[in-house]
Amino acid sequence: MKGLYLTIALSPLLGAIIAGFFGKTQIIGRKGSHIVTIAGVALSCVLSLYVLYGFMMGNIESQSMDLYTWLLSGQYEFKIGFLVDPLTAVMMSVVTFVSLMVHVYTIGYMHDDPGYQRFFSYIALFTFSMLMLVMSNNFLQLFFGWEAVGLVSYLLIGFWFTRETAVFANMKAFLINRVGDFGFLLGIAAILYYCGSLDYGVVFSKIVDVYNAQTTIEIIPGMEWYVVNTIGILLFIGAMGKSAQIPLHVWLPDSMEGPTPISALIHAATMVTAGIFMVSRMSPIYELAPAALGFILIVGALTAFLMGLIGIVQTDIKRVVAYSTLSQLGYMTVALGVSAYNVAIFHLMTHAFFKALLFLAAGSVIIAMHHEQDMRKMGGLKKYMPITYITSLVGSLALIGIPPFSGFFSKDSIIDAVHHSSSSFAGVAYILVVAGVFITAFYSFRMFFLVFHGEERMDEHTKSHLHETPKVVTLPLILLAIPSAVIGILVIEPMLFGDYFTGPYLKALLVDATSPIHALGELIHEHGVMGMIVTSFSHPPVWLAISGVVAAWYLYLKNPALTGKLREKFSAAHFVLEKKFWFDELYIDGFAKGGRKIGAILWKVGDIKLIDGLMVNGSAKAVGWFSLIVRHIQTGYLFHYAFSMIIGLVLLITLFVIL
């Protein structure tokens, strides 16, 4: 199996190397670049699906293997290796399948771009980095993959580096993630210190001893925290950066400056879910850290609710989908906070399909509109783009949780888990995530109606060239629409209430009688998936989703004049949402400009006046001043020198006599 897993991880890397180093040559060229990268990712995808099927059928067992020793340092041994279990199999399949769809889609979207080969090299390299992250069996390799996806994300967000906005966006993403990664690295260091290893198996066994010993650490003088809670919070700070949770969320909307394919690949389906995967993988630690879980729950609930509100006022089609991603990541984080790790992974999987679909559908619209992204200049595209329209409808229905689409099963499972949770903050979180259902439906179908229905608001030149995008663009939409519609029905029972998540590293992912979604599991076992669908109509979420769709239809199709009146009446709230709660101002005008001002003060006072003025130039001036005085002694007269020698000799004799 080692050869199989190496092939899965290294195939995309090989394609990235060939396209990156030889794509500009006549031997490979543009066509060869997309052939080698797509072939590498396709091979990885097929083998990942084979592994997933093997775990579902019980033909493959969980396995942790070391490939080689990377470093020996005293008592510590750092290795590179793979851990492949049911959780890894799900992540490998999601990453490679979405990546394959994005690779195919890119042929059409980036067709005329001069950086065509470079782009294919980057997205294949990203796939390799993400696979190394999810397949790791130790924190060292996890951190390598963590930083590698961040690096490639930086390169892809700023892919069009001649645009100032793209350069600003990739620098913003890079710096914000460094804040999260600092906490993540501190958490890994604490694990190494208290557990003596970075291997998952060793850490998960020894962290129990740390917990039983009630080991504490003094964070600030006079305040001691339990080590396990501290480790859990530090690791989650890393997840807050990578998975864009409040207050480290501000980089993700700006990352829409990159080409649309990477919006689907990185910021919908894969990289931003790395934090969700990491917390799920570390569930044996978090089950011993209730304070960390409470922190996770509050952060996730606030993100799910507040980011959805901002999505209501966005006019850029990609930014609406971006804020939707932030909100849905909040839902996954809420599931983590109530220990429903398998539910979080379930929603991660379904969300990957329908959110990648929505991003790629938005890209299809942008292509047809000659790269216009303002929804206020669209409208009536249904008759011009029937495939994009239908697939967008499927993605939107899945996103808002209308049964029987995939998002219904995963989102309702999260809400049910929060409802039955005994966590201290579960009540507040439940209100926020339920309210978020209406908000999600409203902004999703606001976008859908503004783009595909109503009057045509584009200029005549654009209208005369409107048509469905090429098959290389629409085929990935169709292939993503299928799992967006049916994957929830197919896998909810084995993933949430069956025995799929079994293995030595997944004990906390198993559902038992203490699980907050145990009641839902009993319902499905007794009445099947249809029982869940029928029962859902007696609960608020489905009706709130339908209400959101109706409200969007009324405001943007039936009575659009009312939107202007409501905007004037609630101008203060609208202004707050347009300002995105002033997070950007806080970071840019507060921290960034404040840091530069402090730097300027230190430069003027410390460098110029103290170091250069007093120490460097001051010492030179002191030497010059002393030299001016000493120079007057050098008269050139012999009797002056003789007199000086006599005075000196007298002083020496006097000192000798006295001492």
Phi and psi in degrees as a GROMACS rama.xvg file:
@    title "Ramachandran Plot"
@    xaxis  label "Phi"
@    yaxis  label "Psi"
@TYPE xy
-58.9935  -42.0594  LYS-2
-63.4181  -37.8517  GLY-3
-62.9513  -46.7665  LEU-4
-69.359  -35.6495  TYR-5
-63.6225  -39.377  LEU-6
-63.3025  -42.0655  THR-7
-59.9477  -44.3978  ILE-8
-75.6885  -39.3365  ALA-9
-91.7031  -17.3636  LEU-10
-59.3408  -48.0883  SER-11
-62.6973  -34.6489  PRO-12
-63.8708  -41.8744  LEU-13
-61.4697  -44.1784  LEU-14
-61.9399  -39.9404  GLY-15
-64.1932  -40.5  ALA-16
-65.4238  -45.8559  ILE-17
-63.4287  -47.2076  ILE-18
-67.3134  -36.9555  ALA-19
-71.5745  -41.9431  GLY-20
-92.7865  -26.9866  PHE-21
-122.319  4.18341  PHE-22
-63.5588  -28.5371  GLY-23
-84.9088  -7.62025  LYS-24
-81.0377  162.654  THR-25
-70.3386  -24.4143  GLN-26
-67.348  -42.3056  ILE-27
-96.791  -63.0944  ILE-28
68.6458  -171.912  GLY-29
-65.4879  -47.3081  ARG-30
-64.8189  -43.6864  LYS-31
-63.1157  -32.6271  GLY-32
-63.3704  -45.133  SER-33
-77.0699  -24.451  HIS-34
-68.1349  -47.9834  ILE-35
-69.7125  -37.2887  VAL-36
-72.3647  -41.6005  THR-37
-65.5777  -39.1061  ILE-38
-62.8144  -42.7166  ALA-39
-64.2604  -45.108  GLY-40
-70.2944  -37.1215  VAL-41
-63.4252  -42.2599  ALA-42
-61.8412  -44.6567  LEU-43
-61.884  -39.4189  SER-44
-65.5687  -47.0223  CYS-45
-60.7302  -44.8621  VAL-46
-68.4067  -35.1577  LEU-47
-65.2017  -42.2261  SER-48
-65.1763  -34.1152  LEU-49
-63.6132  -42.5179  TYR-50
-64.777  -43.7098  VAL-51
-60.209  -45.1884  LEU-52
-61.2898  -39.5718  TYR-53
-62.2742  -40.3721  GLY-54
-69.0411  -38.3017  PHE-55
-66.6923  -34.6186  MET-56
-86.8187  -8.15046  MET-57
79.7395  16.8338  GLY-58
-87.9309  -17.2775  ASN-59
-121.789  138.955  ILE-60
-107.844  155.51  GLU-61
-59.7689  140.661  SER-62
-147.582  131.509  GLN-63
-114.215  127.401  SER-64
-136.924  142.416  MET-65
-97.4274  133.907  ASP-66
-90.5742  -46.8697  LEU-67
-164.061  161.912  TYR-68
-87.2922  123.418  THR-69
-86.0186  -36.5026  TRP-70
-158.954  139.738  LEU-71
-114.705  125.199  LEU-72
-140.642  99.6224  SER-73
61.6672  -123.987  GLY-74
-84.2824  -5.01961  GLN-75
-97.8709  138.629  TYR-76
-126.654  120.99  GLU-77
-108.879  124.161  PHE-78
-121.851  161.801  LYS-79
-110.518  132.442  ILE-80
-166.915  178.393  GLY-81
-117.673  141.804  PHE-82
-121.345  112.886  LEU-83
-117.091  114.377  VAL-84
-140.808  -175.636  ASP-85
-55.7818  -38.1644  PRO-86
-64.8421  -45.4357  LEU-87
-61.0745  -41.2805  THR-88
-61.625  -41.3062  ALA-89
-62.132  -47.3304  VAL-90
-65.6841  -41.9424  MET-91
-60.1363  -43.0038  MET-92
-66.8136  -43.4501  SER-93
-63.9213  -48.4142  VAL-94
-60.5824  -49.0492  VAL-95
-72.8604  -36.2543  THR-96
-67.8974  -48.8028  PHE-97
-62.5384  -41.1699  VAL-98
-61.3364  -41.2691  SER-99
-62.1509  -43.2044  LEU-100
-62.5178  -40.4147  MET-101
-66.8791  -39.2082  VAL-102
-60.3087  -46.5682  HIS-103
-64.0631  -44.8303  VAL-104
-60.2396  -35.7056  TYR-105
-63.3259  -29.2006  THR-106
-55.265  -42.2045  ILE-107
-81.3678  -41.3838  GLY-108
-70.4482  -39.2987  TYR-109
-102.789  21.1751  MET-110
-54.1367  -41.6049  HIS-111
-101.261  7.56009  ASP-112
-79.4022  133.283  ASP-113
-66.182  -18.8314  PRO-114
-96.5294  27.4159  GLY-115
-52.85  -52.5282  TYR-116
-65.9379  -40.0581  GLN-117
-62.6422  -39.9928  ARG-118
-64.0005  -44.2693  PHE-119
-63.7472  -37.8082  PHE-120
-62.8172  -42.5763  SER-121
-64.6005  -46.587  TYR-122
-71.0887  -30.732  ILE-123
-69.4752  -39.3078  ALA-124
-64.1953  -37.5864  LEU-125
-61.8024  -42.2395  PHE-126
-61.0236  -43.3552  THR-127
-59.4039  -45.5444  PHE-128
-62.5225  -41.843  SER-129
-67.42  -37.3963  MET-130
-65.3196  -40.3074  LEU-131
-62.8413  -33.8927  MET-132
-67.5479  -50.8205  LEU-133
-77.1718  -21.3049  VAL-134
-93.5888  -1.98855  MET-135
-66.8645  149.4  SER-136
-113.927  14.3303  ASN-137
-156.745  162.88  ASN-138
-71.2368  -27.3435  PHE-139
-62.3148  -51.7646  LEU-140
-68.5411  -34.6429  GLN-141
-58.601  -43.1044  LEU-142
-69.0927  -35.6373  PHE-143
-60.0671  -50.914  PHE-144
-62.8045  -37.7784  GLY-145
-59.0481  -47.1427  TRP-146
-76.2043  -31.7967  GLU-147
-66.3991  -42.8071  ALA-148
-67.2563  -32.3229  VAL-149
-65.318  -40.5742  GLY-150
-64.196  -48.075  LEU-151
-67.0996  -35.1103  VAL-152
-59.6384  -42.951  SER-153
-58.0904  -44.5231  TYR-154
-66.7423  -35.5316  LEU-155
-80.9586  -38.2285  LEU-156
-61.8631  -39.7865  ILE-157
-95.6782  26.6113  GLY-158
-56.7266  -44.1381  PHE-159
-86.9811  75.2888  TRP-160
-73.6034  -4.31862  PHE-161
-80.9202  -11.5705  THR-162
-90.3158  126.625  ARG-163
-62.7581  -36.1094  GLU-164
-65.6944  -35.4212  THR-165
-69.8185  -40.3945  ALA-166
-65.1553  -41.5748  VAL-167
-63.2912  -41.4911  PHE-168
-66.1145  -42.6148  ALA-169
-72.6528  -31.6863  ASN-170
-68.3701  -38.1474  MET-171
-62.6103  -45.6847  LYS-172
-61.6724  -42.2007  ALA-173
-63.0506  -46.5822  PHE-174
-71.4505  -42.2527  LEU-175
-61.6196  -41.4097  ILE-176
-69.6472  -25.5432  ASN-177
-66.1366  -33.235  ARG-178
-62.8788  -48.846  VAL-179
-63.9555  -41.2545  GLY-180
-66.8092  -26.6312  ASP-181
-63.4183  -45.5509  PHE-182
-64.0768  -40.6973  GLY-183
-60.3489  -44.0095  PHE-184
-66.7893  -37.4199  LEU-185
-63.0423  -39.3115  LEU-186
-63.549  -42.212  GLY-187
-64.5536  -40.7059  ILE-188
-62.9214  -40.3536  ALA-189
-64.5135  -38.3672  ALA-190
-62.9584  -44.9286  ILE-191
-62.396  -39.6173  LEU-192
-68.2116  -45.1947  TYR-193
-88.9641  -24.2227  TYR-194
-107.197  -15.6785  CYS-195
73.8303  11.4062  GLY-196
-160.244  160.624  SER-197
-111.746  2.02514  LEU-198
-73.9254  132.585  ASP-199
-55.551  -46.9969  TYR-200
-59.5657  -45.208  GLY-201
-65.9532  -43.6453  VAL-202
-62.7462  -45.6657  VAL-203
-65.3402  -27.76  PHE-204
-81.9054  -40.0428  SER-205
-80.0099  -23.4508  LYS-206
-66.0267  -25.7937  ILE-207
-64.9047  -39.3744  VAL-208
-66.0932  -39.6887  ASP-209
-62.6681  -41.083  VAL-210
-66.5406  -47.1106  TYR-211
-63.4172  -31.2935  ASN-212
-78.7186  -4.72366  ALA-213
52.2044  42.1085  GLN-214
-64.9009  135.128  THR-215
-120.141  163.201  THR-216
-137.261  139.233  ILE-217
-86.9815  103.167  GLU-218
-69.7352  -52.7141  ILE-219
-129.236  157.686  ILE-220
-52.2724  125.112  PRO-221
88.2385  -2.84578  GLY-222
-125.966  113.823  MET-223
-111.222  137.667  GLU-224
-118.341  152.514  TRP-225
-66.9759  137.335  TYR-226
-59.2672  -41.8309  VAL-227
-63.9328  -41.885  VAL-228
-63.2572  -41.4907  ASN-229
-62.256  -45.8933  THR-230
-60.9369  -44.0256  ILE-231
-60.9135  -43.0917  GLY-232
-68.3703  -42.0636  ILE-233
-62.9392  -43.5721  LEU-234
-62.7937  -39.7423  LEU-235
-69.603  -27.9784  PHE-236
-59.2275  -39.3309  ILE-237
-61.1169  -41.6655  GLY-238
-66.0172  -33.2214  ALA-239
-61.849  -37.9006  MET-240
-71.8531  -49.8136  GLY-241
-70.2591  -39.0034  LYS-242
-98.5881  15.344  SER-243
53.2833  58.2479  ALA-244
-100.7  149.036  GLN-245
-52.8824  133.148  ILE-246
-98.8758  14.174  PRO-247
-99.6086  34.1267  LEU-248
-97.5852  -10.7667  HIS-249
-67.879  -16.8065  VAL-250
-76.5375  -28.9296  TRP-251
-67.7265  -46.2108  LEU-252
-60.2385  -38.5761  PRO-253
-68.7848  -22.2369  ASP-254
-68.0606  -7.25724  SER-255
-66.9098  -5.52031  MET-256
-67.4807  -20.8455  GLU-257
-75.4772  167.77  GLY-258
-58.2516  148.286  PRO-259
-56.1662  -39.0958  THR-260
-55.0365  -35.2238  PRO-261
-77.4624  -22.7634  ILE-262
-61.8083  -39.7924  SER-263
-73.0296  -43.3085  ALA-264
-72.0498  -49.1583  LEU-265
-91.9945  -47.0413  ILE-266
-101.83  16.7439  HIS-267
-133.435  -45.6928  ALA-268
-112.689  -23.9744  ALA-269
-126.695  -76.4641  THR-270
-58.9469  -43.8333  MET-271
-69.3293  -14.8583  VAL-272
-90.4859  -1.30771  THR-273
-61.1252  -37.5824  ALA-274
-65.9326  -38.8652  GLY-275
-63.8275  -44.9742  ILE-276
-61.2882  -43.6451  PHE-277
-61.4118  -45.3025  MET-278
-65.0319  -38.795  VAL-279
-63.9379  -43.0522  SER-280
-62.1754  -35.0705  ARG-281
-89.3902  17.4201  MET-282
-55.4809  -33.8635  SER-283
-60.5887  -28.0466  PRO-284
-77.3249  -46.7265  ILE-285
-68.0007  -26.6372  TYR-286
-67.0195  -16.1792  GLU-287
-100.765  4.9192  LEU-288
-128.103  75.406  ALA-289
-62.8796  -33.6527  PRO-290
-65.694  -39.5093  ALA-291
-64.5221  -40.0806  ALA-292
-64.2203  -39.9015  LEU-293
-62.414  -41.9978  GLY-294
-61.1895  -44.59  PHE-295
-61.0692  -42.9048  ILE-296
-62.3465  -45.4667  LEU-297
-65.323  -45.7655  ILE-298
-60.6629  -44.957  VAL-299
-63.9229  -43.2093  GLY-300
-64.4874  -43.1702  ALA-301
-63.467  -41.4363  LEU-302
-64.2001  -45.787  THR-303
-58.9286  -41.3087  ALA-304
-80.8041  -52.0124  PHE-305
-69.3509  -38.7644  LEU-306
-70.0608  -30.0673  MET-307
-65.0117  -39.9254  GLY-308
-60.3513  -42.314  LEU-309
-64.0608  -35.0374  ILE-310
-60.1627  -24.0864  GLY-311
-64.6957  -32.8009  ILE-312
-101.244  0.361975  VAL-313
-74.175  144.749  GLN-314
-112.64  -17.3017  THR-315
-80.7507  125.391  ASP-316
-59.3451  -38.4146  ILE-317
-72.8411  -32.8042  LYS-318
-72.6935  -30.2505  ARG-319
-61.1679  -46.0807  VAL-320
-67.0125  -33.3895  VAL-321
-65.243  -45.2421  ALA-322
-68.9807  -28.7581  TYR-323
-62.8853  -40.8672  SER-324
-60.9441  -45.0278  THR-325
-57.384  -45.4988  LEU-326
-63.507  -43.8147  SER-327
-68.6731  -34.5211  GLN-328
-62.6465  -33.6279  LEU-329
-62.6474  -40.2402  GLY-330
-61.2665  -44.1607  TYR-331
-61.2371  -41.0884  MET-332
-65.3703  -37.4933  THR-333
-59.4338  -43.4218  VAL-334
-59.8653  -40.5129  ALA-335
-62.17  -40.0238  LEU-336
-66.0406  -22.0194  GLY-337
-105.384  20.4645  VAL-338
67.0552  17.0669  SER-339
-92.4012  64.4944  ALA-340
-63.301  -40.9282  TYR-341
-66.8651  -31.438  ASN-342
-67.3055  -39.9207  VAL-343
-61.1702  -43.0739  ALA-344
-68.0171  -37.0499  ILE-345
-60.6169  -46.5615  PHE-346
-69.5378  -34.6392  HIS-347
-56.1652  -44.1216  LEU-348
-68.2361  -50.7148  MET-349
-64.0938  -40.9685  THR-350
-62.1041  -35.763  HIS-351
-58.5958  -41.6929  ALA-352
-71.5389  -52.7244  PHE-353
-76.4938  -25.4086  PHE-354
-78.1801  -38.1126  LYS-355
-60.756  -39.6517  ALA-356
-60.0924  -45.6672  LEU-357
-66.5681  -38.6763  LEU-358
-65.7385  -45.0591  PHE-359
-68.5589  -34.1228  LEU-360
-65.1551  -39.8743  ALA-361
-61.8398  -39.4343  ALA-362
-63.9199  -37.951  GLY-363
-61.4543  -41.8403  SER-364
-64.3629  -41.8971  VAL-365
-63.4998  -40.0663  ILE-366
-60.2817  -49.2006  ILE-367
-63.8845  -31.5829  ALA-368
-90.9277  16.1386  MET-369
56.7092  46.0065  HIS-370
66.7889  29.1198  HIS-371
-87.5634  130.259  GLU-372
-116.05  -4.2566  GLN-373
-81.1822  116.764  ASP-374
-65.0604  -22.2561  MET-375
-70.2351  -12.1708  ARG-376
-107.733  18.8287  LYS-377
-115.134  -149.955  MET-378
112.129  141.368  GLY-379
67.4878  22.6661  GLY-380
-77.9783  -5.73642  LEU-381
-55.1501  -44.9097  LYS-382
-76.1923  -20.0913  LYS-383
-89.0885  -31.1246  TYR-384
-130.998  70.5651  MET-385
-64.6794  -37.1177  PRO-386
-70.2664  -45.6521  ILE-387
-61.2507  -37.6024  THR-388
-62.9845  -50.358  TYR-389
-65.5478  -44.5624  ILE-390
-67.2467  -35.4307  THR-391
-64.7234  -38.1734  SER-392
-63.2604  -43.3034  LEU-393
-60.7052  -46.9561  VAL-394
-62.1506  -40.1437  GLY-395
-67.8148  -42.1457  SER-396
-64.8973  -36.7142  LEU-397
-67.2182  -40.5815  ALA-398
-62.844  -43.335  LEU-399
-83.6935  -7.84382  ILE-400
84.6695  40.1398  GLY-401
-87.3424  125.713  ILE-402
-68.9235  145.125  PRO-403
-102.063  26.6735  PRO-404
-69.2503  158.548  PHE-405
-60.8747  -37.4099  SER-406
-63.1083  -26.861  GLY-407
-60.2804  -48.1319  PHE-408
-66.4811  -42.4906  PHE-409
-76.059  -41.8741  SER-410
-70.789  -41.2459  LYS-411
-65.0538  -31.3747  ASP-412
-66.4056  -38.4618  SER-413
-63.912  -46.7889  ILE-414
-62.5702  -40.1474  ILE-415
-65.7879  -39.2908  ASP-416
-63.0357  -42.6042  ALA-417
-66.2233  -40.0374  VAL-418
-61.5031  -37.4213  HIS-419
-96.3789  6.8267  HIS-420
-78.4212  149.26  SER-421
-97.9756  9.03005  SER-422
-63.2769  149.23  SER-423
-61.6496  -32.0096  SER-424
-101.524  7.29384  PHE-425
-64.0995  -34.556  ALA-426
-62.0544  -48.1766  GLY-427
-64.6128  -44.186  VAL-428
-60.676  -39.1572  ALA-429
-62.1106  -44.4731  TYR-430
-60.6528  -43.3908  ILE-431
-68.1504  -43.1124  LEU-432
-72.8217  -32.188  VAL-433
-68.9589  -43.4735  VAL-434
-61.7859  -33.7806  ALA-435
-64.113  -23.5336  GLY-436
-63.2926  -47.4066  VAL-437
-62.7824  -44.275  PHE-438
-61.4202  -44.1362  ILE-439
-60.1672  -46.8715  THR-440
-63.2012  -37.9649  ALA-441
-67.0937  -52.5945  PHE-442
-71.4556  -29.278  TYR-443
-66.3428  -47.0461  SER-444
-83.9531  -17.0089  PHE-445
-59.8456  -48.1723  ARG-446
-62.0801  -46.0899  MET-447
-61.3001  -46.0552  PHE-448
-69.5055  -40.7699  PHE-449
-64.0899  -32.6777  LEU-450
-84.4686  -45.8943  VAL-451
-105.844  -16.1232  PHE-452
-122.059  179.476  HIS-453
76.8579  -166.475  GLY-454
-72.5428  152.368  GLU-455
-84.4027  115.452  GLU-456
-105.759  4.76693  ARG-457
-80.5315  164.251  MET-458
-74.005  165.995  ASP-459
-65.0336  -36.665  GLU-460
-62.6203  -46.1182  HIS-461
-63.5716  -41.9776  THR-462
-62.2126  -35.9435  LYS-463
-69.9419  -18.3061  SER-464
-109.135  6.85266  HIS-465
-70.3154  132.126  LEU-466
-164.469  166.422  HIS-467
-63.8798  145.584  GLU-468
-72.6176  163.377  THR-469
-60.9237  164.295  PRO-470
-61.8451  -30.9263  LYS-471
-65.8155  -19.4081  VAL-472
-92.8625  -43.3138  VAL-473
-76.8897  -27.6069  THR-474
-60.5987  -47.9834  LEU-475
-59.5524  -32.8775  PRO-476
-62.2492  -44.5825  LEU-477
-65.025  -43.9998  ILE-478
-67.4866  -29.3529  LEU-479
-80.8421  -28.3493  LEU-480
-67.358  -31.3088  ALA-481
-63.2607  -56.1376  ILE-482
-65.2783  -29.6948  PRO-483
-59.9282  -29.7891  SER-484
-87.9473  -38.4194  ALA-485
-118.672  -13.6672  VAL-486
-64.2289  -30.4134  ILE-487
-63.6992  -44.5613  GLY-488
-61.6924  -39.3995  ILE-489
-73.597  -34.861  LEU-490
-118.01  -1.80864  VAL-491
-61.358  -42.1289  ILE-492
-67.8914  -50.8151  GLU-493
-67.4328  -33.8632  PRO-494
-77.972  -34.8837  MET-495
-100.136  -35.2249  LEU-496
-128.607  1.23198  PHE-497
-98.5141  -155.276  GLY-498
-109.64  23.0262  ASP-499
-63.3589  -48.8715  TYR-500
-82.3228  74.12  PHE-501
-120.301  155.111  THR-502
143.109  162.799  GLY-503
-65.8373  -19.9705  PRO-504
-103.211  3.0666  TYR-505
-124.607  25.2337  LEU-506
-59.0571  -37.0074  LYS-507
-75.2607  -11.8904  ALA-508
-89.0722  -9.35448  LEU-509
-73.2051  145.234  LEU-510
-95.6544  126.073  VAL-511
-131.293  -168.986  ASP-512
-65.6684  -17.5552  ALA-513
-91.8391  -2.5014  THR-514
-68.5598  142.016  SER-515
-68.1328  -11.6319  PRO-516
-112.397  21.1439  ILE-517
-61.1257  -38.3658  HIS-518
-63.046  -40.325  ALA-519
-65.0642  -37.5442  LEU-520
-62.2813  -41.7477  GLY-521
-63.7755  -38.3465  GLU-522
-61.3675  -45.5204  LEU-523
-68.9959  -39.5323  ILE-524
-61.9286  -34.8566  HIS-525
-84.8254  -41.0934  GLU-526
-117.556  -1.90666  HIS-527
77.5711  -176.88  GLY-528
-63.2024  -36.4133  VAL-529
-61.9134  -31.3578  MET-530
-63.1886  -39.1291  GLY-531
-65.2024  -40.8667  MET-532
-64.7795  -47.6664  ILE-533
-63.2511  -44.5494  VAL-534
-65.0031  -30.6218  THR-535
-60.8609  -25.9206  SER-536
-75.9981  -4.90912  PHE-537
-99.6561  5.39036  SER-538
-118.236  157.861  HIS-539
-63.3933  -39.7259  PRO-540
-53.4555  -46.6306  PRO-541
-63.4075  -42.9496  VAL-542
-69.1676  -33.1585  TRP-543
-66.0672  -39.0004  LEU-544
-63.4911  -44.5543  ALA-545
-63.5152  -39.7669  ILE-546
-63.0986  -38.6719  SER-547
-62.9537  -40.1822  GLY-548
-64.5271  -45.798  VAL-549
-63.0286  -42.3398  VAL-550
-62.2897  -42.9842  ALA-551
-63.9998  -41.3013  ALA-552
-61.3919  -43.8713  TRP-553
-67.6173  -42.2197  TYR-554
-77.0994  -30.5186  LEU-555
-112.2  -9.46212  TYR-556
-122.008  -50.6028  LEU-557
-74.0746  -47.1733  LYS-558
-139.482  66.4165  ASN-559
-63.1124  -22.0938  PRO-560
-64.3404  -25.2549  ALA-561
-67.6796  -26.9986  LEU-562
-62.6231  -40.5638  THR-563
-64.0918  -40.2509  GLY-564
-65.4787  -42.2743  LYS-565
-65.6291  -35.613  LEU-566
-65.1251  -38.947  ARG-567
-69.9097  -40.1788  GLU-568
-67.701  -38.6761  LYS-569
-110.805  44.4104  PHE-570
-62.1275  -35.5417  SER-571
-65.003  -46.4888  ALA-572
-64.3451  -40.3232  ALA-573
-62.9135  -39.7044  HIS-574
-64.9881  -41.4119  PHE-575
-60.8487  -43.8027  VAL-576
-69.5003  -37.6635  LEU-577
-63.6424  -34.6397  GLU-578
-80.254  -3.88752  LYS-579
56.1001  42.8179  LYS-580
60.202  20.6552  PHE-581
62.2236  23.5869  TRP-582
-65.4851  -42.3013  PHE-583
-63.0888  -43.2203  ASP-584
-62.0317  -39.4555  GLU-585
-60.7229  -44.6224  LEU-586
-77.6642  -45.162  TYR-587
-77.7434  -52.7492  ILE-588
-81.389  -25.7389  ASP-589
-90.633  -74.3134  GLY-590
-67.4685  -48.6697  PHE-591
-67.6872  -52.4266  ALA-592
-67.654  -37.0609  LYS-593
-62.1734  -40.9066  GLY-594
-63.2009  -40.7421  GLY-595
-66.1721  -37.987  ARG-596
-65.7087  -42.2402  LYS-597
-61.8908  -40.9988  ILE-598
-62.2397  -39.5654  GLY-599
-64.9641  -39.7279  ALA-600
-64.6653  -45.8757  ILE-601
-62.7207  -35.063  LEU-602
-67.4501  -47.3001  TRP-603
-70.6362  -42.155  LYS-604
-84.8491  -50.6399  VAL-605
-72.7869  -53.7379  GLY-606
-74.8757  -57.854  ASP-607
-69.9269  -50.4567  ILE-608
-84.0254  -45.4137  LYS-609
-82.101  -57.9122  LEU-610
-74.7852  -58.1715  ILE-611
-70.1501  -47.0926  ASP-612
-72.844  -51.6975  GLY-613
-86.1726  -49.1657  LEU-614
-80.4786  -51.8158  MET-615
-78.9485  -64.5138  VAL-616
-69.0002  -31.4858  ASN-617
-64.7078  -41.7938  GLY-618
-65.4608  -36.9424  SER-619
-65.6681  -41.0107  ALA-620
-65.7164  -38.3023  LYS-621
-62.8694  -41.2298  ALA-622
-63.6616  -41.9004  VAL-623
-64.04  -41.8539  GLY-624
-63.2117  -44.5485  TRP-625
-64.5673  -35.8442  PHE-626
-67.0856  -36.8758  SER-627
-60.6206  -39.7609  LEU-628
-69.9501  -46.6828  ILE-629
-65.3332  -31.6205  VAL-630
-60.8403  -29.815  ARG-631
-67.6376  -21.7147  HIS-632
-71.1658  -29.1832  ILE-633
-81.0483  86.5579  GLN-634
-91.5597  -28.1798  THR-635
94.7361  -5.33494  GLY-636
-90.5906  134.382  TYR-637
-67.4414  -38.2735  LEU-638
-68.7636  -27.4464  PHE-639
-65.3149  -41.7471  HIS-640
-68.5973  -38.9299  TYR-641
-64.7582  -42.5912  ALA-642
-61.1565  -41.2056  PHE-643
-64.0383  -39.7342  SER-644
-65.399  -39.4896  MET-645
-65.8468  -45.0435  ILE-646
-59.8514  -43.913  ILE-647
-62.7397  -41.35  GLY-648
-65.0036  -40.3278  LEU-649
-61.4399  -43.7448  VAL-650
-62.7126  -41.33  LEU-651
-64.8491  -42.8124  LEU-652
-64.3913  -40.596  ILE-653
-60.7698  -46.5207  THR-654
-62.6133  -38.8106  LEU-655
-64.7211  -41.2382  PHE-656
-67.7845  -44.0017  VAL-657
-65.9523  -46.0072  ILE-658
